[in-house]
Amino acid sequence: MADPHRDLAPSPWVARFAALVPAGGAVLDVAAGGGRHTRLFLGRGHPVVAVDRDTKGLAELEPSLGLEIVTADLEAASWPLPGRKFAGVVVTNYLHRPLFPALLAAVVPGGAFVYETFAAGNERFGKPSNPDFLLRPGELLEAVRGRLRVIAYEDVEVAEPRPAMVQRIAAVAA
């Protein structure tokens, strides 16, 4: 079955804040799916580490210079990149709260953290509807408080690519 995210354009939120990642710095694309953000950052000249439990959607990118693909179940195993640091950490449409400390610790000083996923209220639009997969109001702000400087934050209803409630943040490490 084809990856439903493969042909999607990068998230406008991620594209908007991609320039926060220092030029040439390595980017971690968490739950990379079909690689829409991996492609974005490779195209901007960044080396990328793309992590997902199913990396088949990234197979056509494998020969790309500057790309490292890591197959890992982020929910059933320990963090697959202990001690590794990145100029950018990008996560979209994925939430596993126990990863927040590792993700935030992976951002180098001057690096960016760009995160966007579903939020409370999304249940009225369909899936995900389980509260375990929906950010609580202000949750991303709380996750970065005291660790990163917030550049932008939203907790909004969006119409594209489909109606949903999302929470998103762009922040930088001091």
Sequence and secondary structure as in RCSB ss.txt:
>XXXX:A:sequence
MADPHRDLAPSPWVARFAALVPAGGAVLDVAAGGGRHTRLFLGRGHPVVAVDRDTKGLAELEPSLGLEIVTADLE
AASWPLPGRKFAGVVVTNYLHRPLFPALLAAVVPGGAFVYETFAAGNERFGKPSNPDFLLRPGELLEAVRGRLRV
IAYEDVEVAEPRPAMVQRIAAVAA
>XXXX:A:secstr
   TTTT    HHHHHHGGGS TT  EEEET TT HHHHHHHHTT  EEEEES  GGGGGGTTSTTEEEEE  TT
TS  SSTT  EEEEEEES   GGGHHHHHHTEEEEEEEEEEEEBTTGGGGSS  SGGGSB TTHHHHHHTTTEEE
EEEEEEEE SSSSEEEEEEEEEE 
